[in-house]
Amino acid sequence: MKKKIGCSYGKSKSSTISTIEDAIMALAILAVSSDGRINKKEVEMLERMISFSPLFRGVKSIDSYIECVYNIVLQKTRDEVIKESISIIPENLRPTLYGWLYIMIKSDKGISQLEHKFLDEIFKNLNINGTLAGKIKAVCEILIRKT
């Protein structure tokens, strides 16, 4: 039986991003902090992503999980987190990831110049087709609109 590792299993004591879910959370943490701060609404979005997505069903404690991944992110440069995370995330989940990151960034009302720069960087690293990225953003806007 394969040994379960990573923050979602409470087993990550290293500075390595080792699972798909940890990689997605690491990039989500970078996304919400890309404008230089993390506010309460953004933390709530991280918590909702964990609660909503079947990828995170192994997470026992949401707060402990976010803290575990956050501590890994703190030990690396932004470029290291991006490169390491994207290398773990399969091609078929990359559009889903882009949508999650877009929603995370939009959670505090708009997209700052720094957040826009981060999304552009992620878009390029994920190697997503520009048309698809536009459609993802359009669907995300429908999902998060108020009225």
C-alpha positions as CSV (number, residue, x, y, z in Angstrom):
1,M,0.0,0.0,0.0
2,K,1.3,3.4,-1.0
3,K,2.1,5.6,2.0
4,K,0.0,8.8,2.2
5,I,2.0,12.0,2.4
6,G,1.3,15.7,2.3
7,C,-0.5,18.2,4.4
8,S,-4.0,16.8,3.7
9,Y,-2.9,13.6,5.6
10,G,-1.2,15.6,8.3
11,K,2.2,14.1,7.2
12,S,4.2,16.9,5.8
13,K,7.1,17.9,8.0
14,S,9.3,18.9,5.1
15,S,9.4,21.8,2.8
16,T,8.3,19.8,-0.2
17,I,5.0,20.2,-2.0
18,S,4.2,16.5,-2.5
19,T,0.5,16.1,-3.5
20,I,-1.8,17.5,-6.1
21,E,-4.0,19.0,-3.5
22,D,-1.0,20.6,-1.7
23,A,0.2,22.0,-5.0
24,I,-3.3,23.6,-5.7
25,M,-3.5,25.0,-2.2
26,A,0.0,26.4,-2.4
27,L,-0.9,28.3,-5.6
28,A,-4.2,29.4,-4.1
29,I,-2.3,30.8,-1.2
30,L,0.1,32.6,-3.6
31,A,-3.0,33.9,-5.5
32,V,-4.7,35.4,-2.5
33,S,-1.5,37.0,-1.2
34,S,-0.3,38.3,-4.6
35,D,-1.5,41.8,-3.7
36,G,0.6,41.8,-0.6
37,R,-2.0,40.9,1.9
38,I,-4.5,38.2,2.8
39,N,-7.9,39.4,4.1
40,K,-10.6,37.5,5.9
41,K,-12.7,37.0,2.7
42,E,-9.8,35.4,0.9
43,V,-9.2,33.0,3.8
44,E,-12.9,32.1,3.7
45,M,-12.5,31.4,0.0
46,L,-9.6,29.0,0.7
47,E,-11.8,27.3,3.3
48,R,-14.7,27.0,0.8
49,M,-12.4,25.5,-1.8
50,I,-11.4,22.8,0.6
51,S,-14.9,22.1,1.7
52,F,-16.3,22.2,-1.9
53,S,-13.8,20.3,-4.0
54,P,-13.5,16.5,-3.9
55,L,-9.8,16.9,-4.2
56,F,-9.6,17.9,-0.6
57,R,-11.8,15.1,0.9
58,G,-8.8,13.7,2.8
59,V,-8.4,17.0,4.8
60,K,-9.3,16.4,8.5
61,S,-8.8,20.0,9.8
62,I,-9.2,22.9,7.4
63,D,-7.3,25.3,9.6
64,S,-4.4,22.9,10.2
65,Y,-4.2,22.1,6.5
66,I,-4.0,25.7,5.3
67,E,-1.4,26.4,8.0
68,C,0.7,23.3,6.9
69,V,0.7,24.4,3.2
70,Y,1.3,28.0,4.2
71,N,4.4,27.0,6.1
72,I,5.7,25.2,3.1
73,V,5.1,28.2,0.9
74,L,6.9,30.5,3.3
75,Q,10.1,28.4,2.9
76,K,10.3,29.0,-0.8
77,T,10.4,31.7,-3.4
78,R,7.3,32.5,-5.4
79,D,9.0,31.0,-8.5
80,E,9.9,27.8,-6.7
81,V,6.3,27.4,-5.4
82,I,4.9,27.9,-8.9
83,K,7.4,25.6,-10.7
84,E,7.1,22.8,-8.0
85,S,3.3,23.0,-7.9
86,I,2.7,23.1,-11.6
87,S,5.0,20.1,-12.1
88,I,2.7,18.0,-9.9
89,I,-0.7,19.2,-11.3
90,P,-1.9,17.0,-14.2
91,E,-2.8,18.7,-17.5
92,N,-6.5,17.9,-17.1
93,L,-6.8,19.8,-13.7
94,R,-5.0,22.9,-14.9
95,P,-8.1,24.7,-16.3
96,T,-9.9,23.9,-13.0
97,L,-6.9,25.3,-11.1
98,Y,-7.0,28.5,-13.2
99,G,-10.7,28.9,-12.5
100,W,-10.1,28.5,-8.7
101,L,-7.3,31.0,-8.7
102,Y,-9.4,33.5,-10.7
103,I,-12.2,33.2,-8.2
104,M,-9.8,33.4,-5.2
105,I,-8.3,36.7,-6.6
106,K,-11.8,38.1,-7.3
107,S,-13.0,37.3,-3.8
108,D,-12.0,40.7,-2.5
109,K,-13.9,42.7,-5.1
110,G,-11.5,43.3,-8.0
111,I,-8.2,42.4,-9.5
112,S,-5.3,44.7,-8.6
113,Q,-2.3,45.2,-10.9
114,L,-0.2,42.7,-8.8
115,E,-3.0,40.1,-8.9
116,H,-3.4,40.6,-12.6
117,K,0.4,40.1,-13.0
118,F,0.2,36.9,-11.0
119,L,-2.7,35.5,-13.1
120,D,-0.8,36.2,-16.3
121,E,2.3,34.4,-14.9
122,I,0.1,31.4,-13.9
123,F,-1.6,31.4,-17.2
124,K,1.7,31.2,-19.0
125,N,3.1,28.5,-16.7
126,L,-0.1,26.4,-17.0
127,N,0.2,26.5,-20.8
128,I,-3.6,27.0,-21.1
129,N,-5.0,28.1,-24.5
130,G,-6.0,31.8,-24.4
131,T,-9.5,31.2,-25.7
132,L,-10.1,28.6,-22.9
133,A,-8.7,31.0,-20.3
134,G,-11.2,33.6,-21.5
135,K,-14.1,31.2,-21.2
136,I,-13.0,30.1,-17.8
137,K,-13.0,33.7,-16.6
138,A,-16.4,34.3,-18.2
139,V,-17.9,31.3,-16.4
140,C,-16.2,32.4,-13.1
141,E,-17.8,35.9,-13.4
142,I,-21.2,34.2,-13.8
143,L,-20.6,32.1,-10.8
144,I,-19.6,34.9,-8.5
145,R,-21.9,37.7,-9.6
146,K,-24.1,39.2,-7.0
147,T,-27.2,40.1,-9.1
